[in-house]
Amino acid sequence: MNPTLNILGISGSLRAQSRNTGLLRFAKQCLPPTVNFQIADLADVPFYNADRCDPKPEPVQTLIRQVTEADALVLACPEYNYSIAPALKNALDWVSREPDCAPFNGKPVAIMGAGGGMG
């Protein structure tokens, strides 16, 4: 059976042992075979810089393509200094600069997070 729903997971943490990336991996395991769940890799996405938008760096092009092709998004992110983690904010900045915010239009988004804190 071919997947009928494409979901893209984006973790706000770049750490290899990230709890939030772990949440996305677990979510993927819990889904039926009719759902294609892909996890974006933000490790090579550079800081947003309007001077680097033409052409966009390859990791950015990949991320935009993944968001565009997804039917829904799942964002997994820890609280970071009373906000979202910089890696996720940066990814959202790149994708949101597409004309009319097209990759995000009409897509449901779920947000989850796990934290351990520094204490």
C-alpha positions as CSV (number, residue, x, y, z in Angstrom):
1,M,0.0,0.0,0.0
2,N,1.4,3.4,-1.0
3,P,1.6,6.1,1.6
4,T,-1.4,8.4,1.5
5,L,-0.3,11.1,4.0
6,N,3.1,12.8,4.0
7,I,4.2,14.3,7.3
8,L,7.5,16.2,7.9
9,G,8.9,16.3,11.4
10,I,11.3,19.2,12.2
11,S,13.3,19.1,15.4
12,G,14.5,22.3,17.0
13,S,17.5,20.6,18.4
14,L,20.7,19.7,16.5
15,R,22.1,17.4,19.1
16,A,22.6,13.7,18.1
17,Q,20.9,12.5,21.3
18,S,18.2,15.2,21.3
19,R,15.0,14.2,23.2
20,N,12.9,16.2,20.7
21,T,14.4,14.3,17.7
22,G,13.7,11.2,19.7
23,L,10.1,12.2,20.0
24,L,9.9,12.5,16.3
25,R,11.5,9.1,15.8
26,F,9.0,7.6,18.3
27,A,6.1,9.3,16.5
28,K,7.2,7.8,13.2
29,Q,7.2,4.3,14.7
30,C,3.7,4.7,16.0
31,L,2.2,5.5,12.6
32,P,0.4,3.1,10.2
33,P,2.1,2.2,7.0
34,T,-0.2,4.5,5.0
35,V,1.7,7.5,6.5
36,N,5.1,8.6,5.3
37,F,6.9,10.4,8.1
38,Q,10.2,12.0,7.2
39,I,12.4,13.9,9.6
40,A,14.2,17.0,8.3
41,D,17.9,17.4,8.9
42,L,18.7,21.0,9.9
43,A,22.4,20.4,10.6
44,D,23.7,22.0,7.5
45,V,21.0,24.8,7.1
46,P,23.0,28.0,7.4
47,F,21.8,31.1,9.3
48,Y,19.2,33.0,7.3
49,N,20.9,35.7,5.3
50,A,19.0,37.7,2.6
51,D,22.3,38.0,0.7
52,R,22.4,34.2,0.2
53,C,18.9,33.8,-1.2
54,D,19.9,33.6,-4.9
55,P,20.7,30.8,-5.3
56,K,19.6,29.3,-2.0
57,P,22.1,26.9,-0.4
58,E,21.4,23.3,-1.2
59,P,20.3,22.3,2.4
60,V,17.8,25.2,2.3
61,Q,16.5,24.0,-1.1
62,T,16.1,20.5,0.4
63,L,14.2,21.8,3.4
64,I,11.8,24.0,1.3
65,R,11.1,21.0,-1.0
66,Q,10.4,18.8,2.0
67,V,8.0,21.3,3.5
68,T,6.3,21.9,0.1
69,E,5.8,18.1,-0.4
70,A,4.5,17.5,3.1
71,D,0.7,17.3,3.8
72,A,1.3,18.3,7.5
73,L,4.2,19.3,9.8
74,V,5.2,18.2,13.3
75,L,7.5,20.5,15.1
76,A,9.4,19.2,18.1
77,C,11.2,21.8,20.1
78,P,12.4,22.5,23.6
79,E,11.8,25.8,25.3
80,Y,15.0,27.8,24.7
81,N,15.5,31.0,26.6
82,Y,11.8,31.6,26.8
83,S,11.3,31.0,23.1
84,I,11.9,28.3,20.4
85,A,15.3,26.9,19.7
86,P,17.4,28.9,17.2
87,A,17.7,26.0,14.7
88,L,13.9,25.8,14.3
89,K,13.5,29.5,14.1
90,N,16.1,29.7,11.4
91,A,14.5,26.9,9.4
92,L,11.1,28.6,9.6
93,D,12.7,31.9,8.6
94,W,14.2,30.3,5.4
95,V,10.9,28.6,4.4
96,S,8.7,31.6,5.2
97,R,10.7,33.7,2.7
98,E,9.2,31.8,-0.2
99,P,6.7,33.8,-2.2
100,D,3.4,34.0,-0.4
101,C,4.7,31.7,2.3
102,A,3.5,29.0,-0.1
103,P,5.2,25.9,1.4
104,F,3.3,26.5,4.7
105,N,-0.1,27.4,3.1
106,G,-3.0,25.2,4.3
107,K,-0.8,22.8,6.2
108,P,-1.8,21.6,9.7
109,V,1.0,21.8,12.2
110,A,1.4,20.0,15.5
111,I,3.8,21.1,18.1
112,M,5.4,18.9,20.8
113,G,8.4,19.2,23.0
114,A,10.5,17.5,25.6
115,G,13.0,19.1,27.9
116,G,15.5,18.2,30.5
117,G,16.8,21.6,31.3
118,M,20.3,22.5,32.6
119,G,19.4,21.9,36.2
